[in-house]
Amino acid sequence: MTRYIKCSGIILGIMCYLYTCTALAQNTIQQECVTGENGNLTDSTDKLIEIPFGTRSREELNYAQSSLRYNQLTKVPISNLSGLLAGRLSGFLFRWTGNQPGGGNVSYQIRGRSSYAQGSSPAFLVDGIERDFEDMDISEIKSVTVLKDAAALNWYGLNGGNGAILVTTKRGKVGENLISFDAQGGFQSASNLIKPLNSFDFATLYNRGLTNAGQAPAYNDAALEGYKNHTDPYLYPDNNYLDRFLNKRASTQRYALIFSGGNDRVRYFSSVSYFNQQGLFKETETPNYDSNYGYKRYNFRINLDYDVTKTLTLTLLAGLRSEVRNDVGDGTSTVFSNLYNLPPNAFPILNADGSYGGTSLFQNNPLGQLQATGFSRTTTNILLASIMADQKLDFITRGLSANLFFSYDGYGNYGDGLSENYAVFNQTVTPVQTYRTPAVIAYRTAAFQTNTKNNELWFGLDYNRTIATDHQIKANVRAQQYVSAAVDRLDYRSRMLLGRADYSFKQRYMLGFTGSYSGSENYAPGRRFGFFPAVSAGWLISKEDFLKDASVISYLKLRGSYGRSGNIGPTYDASGNVVRLPYRTLFTRDAGPFLGSTFSTSTTARLVSPAGNPLTTWEKIDRLNLGTDVDLFKGAFSFSFDYFDEKRTDILGPANLPGIVGIAIAQVNSGKVSSKGFDASGTFNKKIGEVLISTNANFTYAKNVILERTENVLPNQSTIGRYVNGGNYYIAEGIFQSQAEINASPRQTLSSLVVPGDLRYKDVNNDNVIDANDAVSSDYTDIPKIFYGFGFNIKYKQFDFGAQFQGVEGRTVDLSDIMYAGPNGLNQLSLDTWTPATAASAKYPRVGISDNGNNTVNSTFWLYSGDFLKLRSAEIGYSTPRSLNQRLRFKGARIFVSGNNIFSISKLDDLDIDPETPNAGRFSSYPYVKTFAVGINVKF
């Protein structure tokens, strides 16, 4: 019984949306651009696009890319900055994976996941260097560009195989002196939490689970009566841990001060910001400390451009960041695990004498965890610094310059805090039982934990020249070296030679080439370097005579690219551990006696494990991209479309050697994946009277299919021909209603106990036995095949309002774990399980405390649609009028209210489960949170 449900109506809505934009554009006679700091307005006239170590105009760029300016981002005080990009960029899939403040709870992919191996995430590049982006402040960001094809990505050689997100920080401008101050305050609201059972329901369901397995009930009538009527809170406790120890809201705040400007010699941009987000726990304050989870961040950035002479420019791009994470002594995840999974009747939180309650089975008391285990604090200090020198060499030939770029990044963690412990007492027995060993407050070990230093050196030549008015050439040649050093591992090193050239004839016909000769120490000597070329071409049709004076089409370009990219795939041993330098053969000590020796406990051998594979190499991606860009009605409507066809080969996987060989090879290059699809984006800008309207929409379809993979499975369980990240599932055919049905069905072997109320499965191989051979591979995956976004901004006089939506389709989630979340696998969903009395209406199989393996295996019964449409962000603001600004002698102010993750529409709403992070608020995960804030921005 498959509970997978499609949301095809969402796609229809997007198509209607795009059609509506087109229809509106057809009524446009002239277009007025909608730009500015106030709101998420789309600037369709900003034609300069950031590329690695350079810029290109929209007309001359042949790459597949999508870009976003800083003034199009909603200002919401959240700890993960990439969350503001959700639904904004075609081809870019953003996913929340958790919600803990400052916890790195995000993942992202470009055009879906095109590899089944690890290491398939794109690179985040800040000012051209791979760096952490999540914890930057929004005030530092100038633009974000997603690079998607080989022509753009091959600049980064082996590091660009999975796509890249290029973040450019702000720089000062001549004559644009500005002082700006931001202040925001708000809260995060917890939602989609597991609904705990009260003690009576828990005890009743627990008894049912035992009797279903043929065991005696654990709770007698007197106990059930005590839980129901609360006759004795110490003997029959009824705890709601979430209500008592979890706040509905937690505060968040952000402040930023910005200085920028410059003159003919010096341009500067500087910002300092503070961010503070508190955790959700209650009752954490003690006379000695507060153990609540908290995240604080201090950011400082200084970007300077200095013209030393008319031909020499020096640039400094530097960012400092300090992050402080405060955590409960037992750890946030441990406390949440206890709150979610502790039975409501486990013990009284406090005994009659005020001591902590507990039993031999349940020794972790939530109040004790929050008030008597101390706290830990981790301080992370980060330096991101780059210095660049650009020397013009016009004395050699006009348009030539030399460039030197050096970056140094340092990351360090320091840990400290206080420790403490407590005892729990079971006073329901005689004599009273005591568990755990109390300990007085003491200092935790204070020490540096990690220290990582990364540096990159880039140097080479740039050439930018127009010859005889018709021929424009832009070229860059670089050599690069990268070193990452830490005290607890071998250094990571890579080197690269690369070049990029773009040629334009009459600004209509464009040719481009990007190539890199890139290498890594991860491969055997003699096999460390590869060449990754890409070519591109473009035709700006709108500059041809037959379209030059067209009234409808104001811009039309066709473009395409093809090339081979590389990707360093991480290598793993048979136990799932990362293997550095996999071409080496390793030896393991203490593997037993030497062959032929007399056995003794002191004899040890050296076992080859794993055997080196000198043929290990990088993944190869052959990429084809065909695209077009169109502007209609003088730019009122802009549209881009890209078709892509990629094939990734040499994906690492297990060697699948027979056991008789006696050794294991880490991994071999044996896999292939095909990725095909398209992405599109469009914007519409219009002024109607005093109303400015700006809209945006994007849509991506990506089909990622495994073509080859080393396997040793049954044909019906092969993943070849299936979507990446699919799984094997038993095909559910309903619930057994009687023992007669079980007797007439194939023999059940998935559990030692199969009774009425259990799931029934299809006998796939028709051998009259339900066993592991009946699971089949499928295309069900949590990676969506379609992802999209759309939004708008409307401004009327001093008021503006904007919103941004994100949606996905073709995504499946497995809720079997959700069904059995909670104490002993019981929760509110257990109230809808099968019993003889509810057989006709039961939603789920019977409760089972033990021998329930038949119902917990991966099956189609637990598959639900993971499609959703979310209002990711919204903002409403008021800007002071120009007359007031002039009277008060400042440039302006804006007051606004903003929100993030405001609401969602999905097929899981009835279950109160977030479709994006189903585990949030369950197991040991931080709850799903929504963020709301009020802010003010003042400019001088």
Protein Blocks (a to p, Z undefined) as FASTA:
>chain_A
ZZbdcdfklmmmmmmmmmmmmmmmmmpfbdcddedjeojddcfklmbdcdehiacdfklp
cbdcddddfklpccdddfblklmmgokaghiacddfbfbehklpaccdeeiaabfbehia
ccddeehiacdfklpcfklpmbdcddfbfklmmmnommlmnopaddddddddehiacddd
dddddddddehiacdddfklmmmmmmmmmmmnopacfbdfklmmmmmnomalklmgcddf
klmmpcfbdcddddddddedddfkbccdddddddddddfbehkbcfkbcfbdcddddddd
ddddddfblmbccddddddddddddddfkopklmmmmmmmgcfklpcfbafkopacddfk
lmccfklmmmmnopaddddddddddddddddfklmoghiacdddddddddddddeddddd
dddddfkbccdddedjdddddddddddfbdcddddddddddddddeehlaccdddddddd
dddddfkbccdddddddddddddehhlaccdddddddddfkbcehilbccdddddddddf
klpmklmmpcklmbdcddddddddddddddddfkopacehklbccddehibccehiacdf
kbccddddddddfkbccdddddddddddddeehhlaccdddddddddehiacdekiafkl
opacfbdcfbdcddddddddddddddehjaccdddddddddddddfbdcddddfklccgh
paehiacddddebjcfbfklmmmpccdfkbfbdcehiacdddfkonopacfklpccdfbd
fbdfbdcdddddddehjbccdddddddehiacdfklmmmgceehiafklmmcccfklmmm
ombdcddfbhplmmmpccfklpccfbdcddfbacddddddfklmmmnopabdcdddddeh
kbccdfklmnopafklmmgopajaccddddddddddddZZ
